[in-house]
Amino acid sequence: MRSAFDLPPDQRAVIQNALNETFSAEIHVRFETAPDLISGIELTTNGQKVAWSIADYLVSMGKGVDELLKEKDKT
């Protein structure tokens, strides 16, 4: 688990418990700080990644606005 900032122990415990319950197993989680995520968080395992960051959100929002503008131009 990587995050842009150090997660406090209570948040780490919540994440740990959520993963254990989701996968019905005791999951070993290694928490790391990665400032390059820019207010983001990511979970990586076995070559798969689930991530969210402000940068990703802004890119997604920009694509959505572009699509809306293209649709408006068509009408």
Beta strands, then each sheet from edge to edge (+ up, - down):
strand 1: 2-3
strand 2: 32-33
strand 3: 41-45
strand 4: 48-52
sheet 1: 2+ 1+ 3- 4+
end
